[in-house]
Amino acid sequence: MAAYLLTSAYLALHAYLLLRAYLMPGGGDLLTEPRPPPLVHLPQLGRVRGAWRGQGAAYLGIPYAEPPVRWQPAVPRRSWGIEVLDATSCPAAPCVTSNGVGVEDCLRVHVWTPPPHPSAQKVPVLVYVHGGAYANGNGCSDGGGRPGYGEALAALEGVVVVGLEYRLAVLGFLAHGGGGGEEQQRRGGTGGGTGGMLGAQDVLLALRWVRTNVGAFGGDATSVTLMGESAGASLAQSLLASPRASGLVHRAILLSPIKYGVPMSAEDAAAEHATLMARANATSLAELRRLPLAELMTLARGLRFTPSPDGDLLMEAPRSAWRRGAPAEHGLTALMIGYMTEDDYVGVRWRPQLPAAQATRQDLLVRLQRLMPAGVSPSDVLRHYPPDTYVDATGTPRAAYAAVNAVRDSGIACPVRAAARWAAAASVATFPFEFGSNWTGGSLPSGWFEAPGALGHSDEMNVVFGRNPSIPGADEWGDPAALLLATFGRSLWLPALNYIGSFVRGGVPVDAASGVAWPPLGSVTGGGGDDDDDAGRMYLAPPTPQFGRDRSGELSRPPTAEQCAFWDARFPYVEGCGVACTS
């Protein structure tokens, strides 16, 4: 115990001093003259002026594409028409979100660099794809006066971090049926795609920009890790299944990818397009293009625009491609993939709350009827998740966790576990994990979720990027290093950052305190739980990560093999995309 406390104190002090040095302008030395702003020259584009972030720098809002034409594939930026591009702050407006906020000319990348390597050696690169249900979010900062997404990772882990913007909602994922014409054919596609993956094609173009330009920022284009969360993880999962991404990504970190990457069939996507056309009283895509943005977004309100097979970027369903090992064929060598202990609980939370101790079987049947798609019987769900087995340490019934676990398993946990097995079978070094915490101050509402150690969907972003908006005063930050350490420091934040950093650098997560590397899936046998995967999955929770922990009696317990088989048999219904998901 004493050794653990000493190690934790050392790590906390080390992180505090590093963050103060790296996040304070001018490197934290108040006695030196301010440095001139950092400048980078991109041979094909021109010079970029950034801003110092301690000993590292940030270059924010760099255009990687020409202003996009609605529902056309973006094309690479040729130049920005000025001698020096100012890239010192996040763009004032993101890509247009589902509520109509933002601008259409939005395709930008943001680069955070660490302190220069003594030998001028190129360092590994982490490319981050933000989440937001394909309809919201941005890749620079979540606002509130907090630092950009990549600052802590770049500073502490010595890697270049790249965030990016991609088109969202109706502008990014409308399956218009018009194809990409000559542009798609030029890129090796069929030219007859439905266009339902334009947002993903934007990410692909940004990855090509990284390959061409990241070297100017000190990054190694031959060592690129693609990381995504939620919808961003699903887009990354789809790209890893596509031949079009071959050679662009070498490692991947997928945080709570949803339903194998394509949550809508081409048929359902075409129906949404037809509804939009009818609302606009339009007969052609050209008529939709002429609509003012505000009018278009009003007409699109309430419709669902998510990725769908486009016949170009995706020639087959990602689930099928992953099952046959396509990511390995396209150059993926290592994978971290996981989910949260109470992932996707937001689907339950959004309904009127019901105290967990008072939920009856009938309450759960009503709740599941709202949550489950047609073809999935709530009674069948409860047969696989018996409510009377969810009892806390005091003996109090917590039947609501039957629904919480079922919703998480159907859309995230079971697909994640399947993807991990398929990747490992294709000789990809695979490191599955489940993210928990003894910290209980997150967004978990009282009543429904009372289990210590529970974390919900997207809560890992608070850890990975060192932010916790639920803490009073967090919007002001004050001293970023002090807040980060006060929030997560010894228990979760710093170890998680170390795992990600070591994976980005070498393809294996390593515990910084002990120097012990995680064994990849398939190299560990035995362990608790009913599923053999339990033996090879890391449970990320303080005070120390654990393999093979028997959590079968906990409220937020991992799915069993039987439960995942139940969801796999009903996958077309869960996905809502029929045969397109299983082809």
CORHUSUL-V937379 format. One line per field, one symbol per residue. phi: phi as a letter, one per 20 degrees, with the letter a starting at -180 (. if undefined). psi: psi as a letter, one per 30 degrees, with the letter a starting at -180 (. if undefined). A space follows every 50 residues. Layout:
phi->???
psi->???
//
This chain:
phi->.ffffffffffffgfffffffeeegmmnefeefgffffccddgecpeced cfcmedbccdnefdbfgfeglcgfcgfeadmcfceecdbfgfcefgefen epceecfcdccddeggfgemffdfcddddfepmmcbnbddbemmmeffge fffffedmcedcdbdbfdlffdcfeenemdlffffgeneendfenfcfff ffffffffffgfdfgfeneefecddedcclgfffffffffedgfegnecd cbcddlfdlmocebfffffffffffffffelddbfffffffggffgfffe gnedccgbgdmcfdebfggffffenggffeofdbbdbabegcfmfgfeff egfcggfdfdgfgfffffffeefgodegffgffecggfedcefenefcgf fffgffffffdcfffffffffffffemefdcfbcdcaefdefefffnfcc egnecdgmffffefdmbbfefgnffemmegfffgffecjfebffgfffff fffffcncfcfffdmeefffgnddcmoenedgfgfddedebfebfcdmff dfeefedffegffffffffdggfffmclfgfdf
psi->eeeeeeeeeeeeeeeeeeeeeffkkggfjfflkkllkkkkkjefeakkka kkibfalkjkhkkfllkkkkhkkllkkelgglekkjhflkkfkakklfgg kaleigjllkkkklkkkeggkkllkkkkjlagggflllgelgagglllef eeeeeffhlkkkllklklbfffgkifgfagbeeeeeggaffglfgggeee eeeeeeeeeeeeffefggljfgikkkklkbeeeeeeeeeffkffgkffke lkjjjhkjhgfjgkleeeeeeeeeeeeeefhlfleeeeefkkeeeeeeef kfljjlklkfgdejflkeeeeeeggeeeeggkfkkkkallehkgfefeef lkkkkeffkleeeeeeeeeeeklkfjkeeeefffikeffjkaffgkkhff feeeeeeeeefdeeeeeeeeeeeefggkjkillkjlkfkggagkkldejg kkgkkakfffeeeeghkiffkkffffecjeeeeeeeeecfeeeeeeeeee eeeeeggkkkjeefgkkkklkffklalllfkffefgkkjjklfklkkgkj gfgleilllleeeeeeeefgeeeefggbffff.
//
